[in-house]
Amino acid sequence: MRSYYLYIVALLLVLSGCSADKAEQERIKWEITLSASDKRPYGAYLAASSIKYALPAAVLEPLPAGFRYDNMDHKMKHNDDGRALIIFCGLDFKLSNEEWKNLKQFINNGNEVMIFCSSLDEKIEKDLSCYKEPGDENPHTFYNAPPDLHNIDVLRMESTGSRRYGYEGRSIKGYFSVEIDSANITDKTDSADDDNDDMRIYVPDTLGYANEMPDMLRYRIGDGHLTLHAAPLVLSNFFLLQPGNVDYLNAVWQTLPKNINKIYTDNYYNRSASSSKLSVLWKYPATRWALLLAIFLLLMYVLFEGKRKQRIIPIVAPLKNDSVSFVETVGRLYYNKGNHANLADKMVQQFLEWVRTHYLLNTNLLNDNFINQLTIKSGQPEATVRETLEMIHEIRLRSAKIDDPYLYKLYNTIQQFYKNDRI
């Protein structure tokens, strides 16, 4: 029944994609986000929807972006009402020492944690004696890559026997290398816990494989479990829309206890071990008093020194871009003579010179790499940059009829870059 609901969600997603026009489909972004609200190929909308049907009795609570686990309150850490689950979904997973300690206490109290990641924190690897062999997700590629046939029939779940799963997408071949001394297979106590909780880490159970190497491990810590998955892209929409892959995700969810009543989701993408919150400074007495003193002095300054002590400084108008104004003046002369092709060439030459000067870009090859760089540096939409470059190619090849409407369109398109530079 759970898989039935997920198939319905997948079908609706496909139908919504089919209704988009061709131009919209060409603008689909292929970068990895793994966001629960993202319906693009490497978002995690379907996976986030599926957990509701896998554990229907649980209340779902997305954690705010940048949530730090050194601030876990008693209610979240102990969950007196039942068993809770935290699902981490992203690429590089890092924790501070205090966060890792709190997460282990959370698990020790009978709760569950699942981490989908490409790169795992070294302190976690050291504690669990397992080492993550990273995949090749290539998160910075923005455009659709050629099909990767190496990711077909790669995955296998222990619970589904010999059945295999995969797709023609980015890497899902990451795995774990487990190194446990055979002399210490018995339970061991985590001495790093200041509260002396009985936090025993057992030899992991292998729940899944990638090319017959373990890619899904489950550790028992106290009364709960920590589950690690080496292929975060199994949560992507692109993976789940391939035939049969919904069954793989259902098999992953079915390994969880059925008595979970609270689910926390953390879409971290790339998670840093350092915290940027003021709570880090507030934690120590010296920095806490320094901040209080600074706030007090700032308030005193505002109260007693806020009166104006000098005349109003006149506003000086910013310098105009005279080079652009000069080109516009010369352009009007060409336009009045009716030499549209020559005028278009001059506009293109000035624009490329302006790009070289302002953005320090090489304009010899106007290819996809140049489009990516100009999009990032100019702040213009990728569609606007691509349309501008297409018009430049048309003018150079004389493959377009350069008349009044065409010049008007070229002028307005280039002006978008100049206006953005003046802001």
C-alpha positions, -999 to 999 in steps of 0.1 A, spaced: 0 0 0 29 24 8 45 18 -25 11 24 -42 10 59 -28 45 67 -39 38 55 -74 9 80 -75 32 108 -64 58 98 -90 31 97 -117 19 132 -108 54 145 -110 60 130 -144 27 144 -157 35 178 -144 69 176 -162 52 165 -195 30 196 -194 59 220 -196 68 234 -229 100 225 -247 118 257 -238 111 251 -201 124 215 -203 156 227 -219 162 250 -189 160 221 -164 188 224 -139 208 192 -132 228 203 -102 225 183 -70 203 199 -43 187 169 -25 161 194 -12 128 180 0 109 208 -19 129 204 -52 111 186 -80 141 188 -104 161 157 -113 185 158 -83 161 172 -57 146 149 -31 108 157 -34 98 121 -40 119 106 -12 106 132 13 70 123 3 76 86 6 87 86 42 52 98 52 37 66 37 65 43 51 58 55 87 23 69 86 20 71 124 50 95 127 48 133 128 72 149 103 92 179 113 118 195 89 146 211 109 156 246 100 186 252 78 219 253 97 204 236 128 232 227 152 230 196 173 249 210 202 216 229 209 194 198 212 169 203 240 159 176 264 126 169 247 143 162 213 172 142 228 150 120 250 116 119 232 97 107 262 66 101 240 83 73 220 110 67 194 123 95 171 142 94 138 166 119 123 172 116 85 203 135 72 203 140 34 232 156 15 268 152 3 296 162 27 285 154 63 306 171 91 298 175 129 315 193 158 326 172 187 297 184 208 272 176 181 285 141 176 284 135 214 247 148 215 237 126 185 252 95 202 232 104 233 201 108 212 206 73 197 215 58 230 181 68 244 164 45 219 161 67 188 172 63 152 196 83 130 200 78 92 228 96 73 229 96 35 262 111 25 290 111 0 318 122 24 316 112 61 331 131 91 365 116 101 356 115 138 325 93 130 347 71 108 372 67 136 346 60 163 329 33 142 360 19 125 345 23 91 358 46 63 337 61 35 350 55 0 335 86 -18 315 84 -50 318 107 -79 286 128 -76 303 159 -92 279 183 -76 291 214 -95 280 202 -130 250 223 -140 240 206 -172 227 172 -182 257 148 -185 258 118 -209 242 87 -194 265 68 -171 260 31 -178 283 22 -149 254 29 -125 230 3 -139 224 -28 -117 248 -15 -91 227 -16 -59 214 -46 -40 195 -48 -7 200 -77 17 162 -79 22 154 -82 -15 178 -110 -23 195 -109 -57 174 -81 -72 194 -52 -84 188 -15 -89 204 14 -107 200 42 -133 218 62 -160 228 90 -137 255 103 -114 275 80 -92 257 57 -67 288 35 -63 301 48 -30 307 22 -2 322 17 33 354 -1 42 349 -16 76 380 -22 98 372 -39 131 397 -58 151 385 -94 155 398 -93 191 373 -65 199 342 -78 184 325 -77 218 307 -46 229 328 -16 238 320 15 259 323 50 245 347 66 269 342 100 253 308 104 269 312 127 300 279 114 315 292 78 315 262 65 296 264 29 286 269 37 249 280 4 233 289 3 196 284 -31 180 298 -46 148 276 -32 120 250 -51 102 253 -48 64 219 -40 49 228 -31 14 256 -33 -12 270 -14 -42 289 -37 -65 289 -62 -36 307 -37 -13 288 -26 18 270 7 12 244 6 39 255 -2 75 236 -2 107 253 2 141 236 -4 175 244 23 200 227 18 233 190 13 227 190 29 193 206 26 159 228 46 136 224 38 99 248 50 72 241 50 35 269 57 10 248 68 -20 228 99 -12 215 101 -48 192 72 -42 170 98 -27 169 119 -59 139 123 -80 159 111 -111 168 78 -94 133 71 -81 116 78 -114 135 49 -130 115 16 -133 116 -4 -100 137 20 -80 108 30 -58 110 -6 -45 146 0 -35 137 31 -14 108 12 2 132 -16 12 154 10 28 126 25 48 113 -10 58 146 -16 77 134 10 102 115 1 134 77 5 130 72 23 163 87 56 153 64 85 162 86 115 153 107 121 122 132 150 119 146 158 84 178 177 78 186 185 42 221 198 48 237 195 13 272 204 25 274 204 63 303 221 81 316 210 115 319 246 127 290 266 140 285 302 129 259 309 156 266 334 184 258 306 208 294 294 204 307 328 218 279 329 244 290 295 257 322 308 273 321 334 302 350 355 288 334 360 254 299 363 269 310 393 291 329 408 262 298 407 240 276 422 268 302 450 274 303 457 236 265 459 234 264 483 265 290 506 250 272 507 217 240 517 234 257 544 253 273 558 221 239 558 203 223 577 233 250 604 239 269 607 206 240 603 182 236 641 176 249 655 143 282 674 148 289 685 113 272 700 83 254 678 59 277 662 34 265 670 -2 256 640 -23 281 635 -52 266 619 -82 284 588 -93 305 589 -124 288 579 -156 300 551 -179 312 575 -206 325 548 -229 290 532 -231 274 567 -237 299 574 -265 291 541 -282 254 548 -279 259 582 -296 280 566 -324 253 539 -328 226 565 -335 247 578 -364 250 543 -379 213 538 -373 203 570 -391 223 559 -422 205 526 -423 237 505 -420 222 480 -396 247 452 -401 276 475 -394 259 489 -364 252 454 -350 289 445 -355 299 476 -335 275 468 -307 289 433 -305 325 445 -305 318 470 -278 299 444 -257 327 418 -259 353 445 -251 332 455 -221 330 419 -209 367 414 -212 374 447 -192 347 443 -165 347 405 -160 382 396 -171 368 368 -194 384 355 -225 360 360 -254 378 340 -280 356 309 -275 320 317 -269 311 282 -257 291 266 -228 321 272 -204 320 309 -213 282 310 -208 287 295 -173 313 320 -163 294 350 -177 262 339 -160 280 337 -126 299 370 -129 272 391 -144 243 378 -123 221 376 -154 198 345 -159 214 318 -179 187 320 -205 195 357 -211 233 350 -214 226 322 -239 202 343 -260 228 371 -262 256 347 -274 232 332 -300 225 366 -314 263 374 -315 269 342 -335 240 351 -359 255 386 -365 290 372 -372 277 345 -396 252 369 -412 226 342 -407 198 365 -394 180 394 -411 193 425 -392 165 450 -394 150 475 -370 133 450 -348 164 428 -346 186 458 -336 160 468 -310 161 433 -295 199 432 -296 201 466 -279 177 457 -251 194 424 -245 229 440 -241 214 468 -220 205 442 -194 242 437 -187 250 474 -187 221 482 -163 232 455 -139 267 470 -138 254 504 -130 234 493 -99 
